[in-house]
Amino acid sequence: MSLDERAPAAVRTLAPPVPAPPVPARAYVPRLSGAVVALAPALLTVVLGLWGIRRQNSMWGDESVTYQLAHRELSEIWLTAQHVDLVHALHYALMHGLYGVFGGGLLTLRLPSVLAMALAAAGVGLLGLRLAGPRAGLLAGLVFPLIPQMQRYAQEGRSYALVCALVTWATYALVVGVARHARWRWALYGATMLLACLLHEFAVLALVAHGVTLFVSGVPRPVLRAWSVTAAVVVVALLPLVVGSAGQSGQVSWIGWPGTRLLGFLVMVAVGLVCARAPLAARGPVRLPVLALPILVLPTLLLLLAAPVKPLYVDRYVLYSGIGFALLLGAWMDHMHRLHPSSRIAWVAVVVALASLVPTTLSLRTPASRGDDVIAIGAAVREQGRPGDGLIYLSGRHRVWTEAYPEDTRALTDLALDRDPVASNTLAGVELPAREIAARMLEFDRIVAVRDPFRGQSHMNPQEEAKTRTLRRHFREDGTTHVRGARITVYVRDHTKSPEQAQAPLPTAR
């Protein structure tokens, strides 16, 4: 019998238990690091996103389209998408569901973008953690929401932040799938990429960047085969949307050669190339620069290569390219810290960079940061108009400016409208023939006209020509109000105009 067995039961009961061997602290480090690396960037993104989210109670034209269509029934959204904005139909349906639960308003319009960008920032952090270590991941995740484009589209009621988040997490699923090859991981990657593409079809360009990353990384043949099959399924599933939206290509006819809009992209590429030269220890089959550079460069480059045939480059269409920039800059900052851990130069550079972003950060939260303000336009129409006045949109497409808040124009008569936007399953409604518009205008002594601030008189359709000609020949200007993105002019009937005055062109804004 052992000594423990010969001891009295009471003694054995009162004896202190033998302590369990301590768990090595390092067992908790990966989990703690992952939590901090994901949550800190997400929290910063939410704070920046909620700061000034109402933009002084302003809403610009693209957001107003989301606002209007999300208030329609799902069947009406689908019918409208057959004519216009098919590429955004899924986003409108999603916002319709959110409006049904939380009610319509600016917060409901923009909050999904804030949360989506926070998820993207968390994903960027985890990507950096996996590819370059905890500190590089944390820095990359914190850099991401500070990029001006990310701050802008985190506060817009459009699909671009959601697409960015989905591409981020699809990229993370790709990296995990390469390291731990399993069928369900590739299914998750494919589903995430497909959802991103259905929200905006240019997300498919990230698929090209992923393919280049795998090819350059020299991954095993089974991995490359699994990605190829997954990518093919995504492309085939996306084809109906591509074919349908191609028939609506007139919607992007306003896009021209990017010009100065490319400056920001070129700066990011230059910085990214410098950062990519920093030596990083490989932490898996995919190295950080080999992942980050293609996603930073290729989506934009492919759109630019299509420009001679059809200009398509707009930065928000490839917003997710910022993922690559944040990863490269975060890894470079981590590298510099390891080289010079006690140097203050890096911290001074960080402070200077943050200070340089302050003016942009402040301006993004004002109405002036967008091309127009439909709430201000509607308010100006309401203030300038009187009950019973006529209302004319010099371009019928500008009817969307006041459809978000129809109470602004309820006391006025839309002289050109035949069928309203909801009844016609369009964004701006269907207008009467030119002759009928002119006849209706002559029935009114006072007309409120809404038009572009700087638009000339060329390339007008017959309805626009009839509106302009009738105002010139039979009315005189009685005051103009300039608001962000539009002019609201009051015209009164003038029976004293000479023929020479009737033929004079309307004045254009300077």
LOFI-629025 format. One record per residue (C-alpha): residue in three letters; x, y, z. Coordinates in steps of 0.5 Angstrom, whole numbers, plus 500, padded with zeros to 3 digits. Example, Ala and Ser with C-alpha at 12.3 -4.5 7.8 and 13.67 -1.06 7.14 Angstrom:
ALA525491516/SER527498514/
# end
This chain:
MET500500500/SER503507498/LEU504512503/ASP498516500/GLU493510501/ARG495509508/ALA494517510/PRO487518513/ALA481520509/ALA480527512/VAL487528511/ARG487526504/THR481530503/LEU484537506/ALA490536502/PRO491541497/PRO490539490/VAL496538486/PRO496544481/ALA496543474/PRO502544469/PRO501551467/VAL499552460/PRO505556456/ALA503563455/ARG505562447/ALA498558447/TYR494564448/VAL498569443/PRO495567436/ARG488568439/LEU490574443/SER493577437/GLY488575432/ALA483578436/VAL487585437/VAL489585429/ALA481584427/LEU478588432/ALA482595433/PRO482596425/ALA474595425/LEU473599431/LEU477605428/THR473604421/VAL466604425/VAL468611429/LEU471614422/GLY464612419/LEU460614424/TRP463621425/GLY459626420/ILE455620417/ARG449625415/ARG454629412/GLN450635414/ASN443632412/SER446632405/MET445626399/TRP448626393/GLY445623386/ASP447616386/GLU445615393/SER438618392/VAL437612387/THR439607392/TYR434611397/GLN428611391/LEU429604389/ALA430601396/HIS423604397/ARG419600392/GLU417593392/LEU421587390/SER417586384/GLU418593382/ILE425593383/TRP426587378/LEU422590373/THR426597373/ALA432593373/GLN430590366/HIS431597364/VAL436600368/ASP441599374/LEU441591373/VAL448591376/HIS446594382/ALA439590383/LEU441586388/HIS444591393/TYR437595392/ALA433588394/LEU438588400/MET437595402/HIS429594401/GLY429589406/LEU433593411/TYR428599410/GLY423594412/VAL426592418/PHE429599420/GLY425604416/GLY428609411/GLY433614412/LEU440617412/LEU442612417/THR439606414/LEU442608408/ARG449609410/LEU450604416/PRO451598412/SER457601408/VAL460603415/LEU459596418/ALA462593411/MET468597411/ALA469595418/LEU469588416/ALA474589410/ALA478593415/ALA478586420/GLY480582414/VAL485586412/GLY488586419/LEU488578419/LEU491577412/GLY497581414/LEU497577420/ARG497571416/LEU502573411/ALA507578415/GLY505577423/PRO501580428/ARG504587428/ALA504588420/GLY497585420/LEU495591425/LEU498596422/ALA495594415/GLY488594418/LEU489601421/VAL492604415/PHE486601411/PRO480605414/LEU485612413/ILE485611406/PRO481617403/GLN477613398/MET475608404/GLN473613408/ARG468616403/TYR465610401/ALA464607408/GLN459613408/GLU455612402/GLY449608401/ARG452604395/SER454597394/TYR462599393/ALA463598401/LEU460591401/VAL464589395/CYS470591398/ALA468587404/LEU467581400/VAL473581396/THR477582402/TRP474576406/ALA474572399/THR482573399/TYR483571406/ALA479564404/LEU484564398/VAL490564402/VAL487559407/GLY485555402/VAL492555399/ALA495553406/ARG490548408/HIS487545401/ALA480542402/ARG474542398/TRP469546403/ARG474552403/TRP474553396/ALA466553396/LEU467558401/TYR471562397/GLY467561390/ALA461563394/THR464569397/MET467572390/LEU460570387/LEU456574391/ALA461580391/CYS461580383/LEU453580383/LEU453586387/HIS458589382/GLU460585376/PHE467589376/ALA469585382/VAL471579377/LEU477583376/ALA479581383/LEU479574381/VAL484575375/ALA489578381/HIS488572385/GLY490567379/VAL496571378/THR498571385/LEU497563385/PHE501562378/VAL507567381/SER507563388/GLY508556384/VAL502553388/PRO501545387/ARG498543381/PRO491540385/VAL491547389/LEU491551382/ARG486546379/ALA481547385/TRP482555384/SER481554376/VAL474550377/THR472555382/ALA473561378/ALA470558372/VAL464557376/VAL464564378/VAL464567371/VAL459562368/ALA454564374/LEU456571373/LEU454571365/PRO447572365/LEU448579369/VAL454581364/VAL450580358/GLY444583361/SER448589364/ALA451590357/GLY445592354/GLN444598359/SER451600357/GLY449607356/GLN448608363/VAL456609363/SER457613357/TRP458619362/ILE465616363/GLY471619360/TRP478618360/PRO480618367/GLY486624366/THR487627373/ARG483622377/LEU489617375/LEU493621380/GLY491618386/PHE492611383/LEU499612381/VAL501615387/MET498608391/VAL502604386/ALA509608387/VAL508607394/GLY506600394/LEU512598389/VAL517601394/CYS514598400/ALA514591396/ARG522591396/ALA522590404/PRO524583405/LEU519579409/ALA520572411/ALA515567408/ARG510565413/GLY506560408/PRO506558400/VAL503565398/ARG508571400/LEU505578402/PRO507582396/VAL505577391/LEU498577393/ALA498585395/LEU501588388/PRO496584383/ILE490586387/LEU493593387/VAL495594380/LEU491589376/PRO484591376/THR485598375/LEU490596369/LEU485592366/LEU480597366/LEU485602363/LEU486597357/ALA479597356/ALA479605355/PRO480605348/VAL474601346/LYS470604352/PRO472608358/LEU470604364/TYR475606370/VAL472610376/ASP476609382/ARG469606386/TYR469600381/VAL475597384/LEU475600391/TYR478593393/SER485595390/GLY486599397/ILE487592400/GLY493591397/PHE496598398/ALA494597406/LEU498590406/LEU504593403/LEU504599407/GLY503595413/ALA508590412/TRP513596410/MET512599417/ASP513593421/HIS519592417/MET522599419/HIS520598426/ARG524591426/LEU530595423/HIS530601427/PRO526599434/SER528605438/SER528610432/ARG523616432/ILE523618425/ALA518612423/TRP513615428/VAL514622426/ALA513620419/VAL506617421/VAL504623425/VAL506627419/ALA502623414/LEU496623419/ALA496631419/SER496631412/LEU490627411/VAL486631416/PRO483636411/THR481631406/THR478627412/LEU474633414/SER472635407/LEU469628406/ARG464629411/THR461636408/PRO456636402/ALA461639398/SER465633397/ARG460630392/GLY458632386/ASP451634388/ASP446635393/VAL439632392/ILE436635399/ALA438642397/ILE436641390/GLY429639393/ALA429645398/ALA431650393/VAL425648388/ARG420648394/GLU422655396/GLN422658389/GLY416655387/ARG409657389/PRO403653389/GLY400652382/ASP407653379/GLY409649373/LEU415645374/ILE420643368/TYR426639368/LEU431641362/SER433634362/GLY428629364/ARG434625367/HIS434630373/ARG427628375/VAL431623380/TRP434629384/THR427631387/GLU424624387/ALA427622394/TYR423627397/PRO417628393/GLU413633398/ASP418638395/THR415638389/ARG408636391/ALA405643390/LEU408644383/THR405641376/ASP410637372/LEU409639365/ALA413634362/LEU411628365/ASP407622362/ARG408616367/ASP412617373/PRO418613375/VAL414608379/ALA409607374/SER414606368/ASN419602372/THR424607370/LEU428612375/ALA426618372/GLY419617369/VAL417617361/GLU416624358/LEU410627354/PRO412628346/ALA415635345/ARG409638342/GLU405636348/ILE410639353/ALA410646349/ALA403646349/ARG402645357/MET408650358/LEU404655355/GLU398654360/PHE402657365/ASP404664367/ARG410662372/ILE415656371/VAL420653375/ALA426650371/VAL431645374/ARG438644370/ASP445643370/PRO449648373/PHE454649367/ARG451644361/GLY451647354/GLN445647349/SER448641345/HIS446634344/MET439635346/ASN433631345/PRO427633342/GLN423634349/GLU429638351/GLU429642345/ALA422644346/LYS423646353/THR428651352/ARG425654345/THR419655349/LEU422658355/ARG426663350/ARG420665346/HIS415666351/PHE418667358/ARG423671361/GLU428669367/ASP425672374/GLY431669379/THR436664379/THR438660385/HIS445656385/VAL445650389/ARG450644389/GLY450641382/ALA444644379/ARG441651378/ILE433653379/THR431658375/VAL424661376/TYR421664369/VAL415668368/ARG410669362/ASP413675358/HIS408677352/THR412683350/LYS418679347/SER420682340/PRO422676335/GLU429678336/GLN429677343/ALA425670342/GLN431667338/ALA436669343/PRO439663346/LEU438662354/PRO444665358/THR449659361/ALA452659368/ARG459662369/
# end
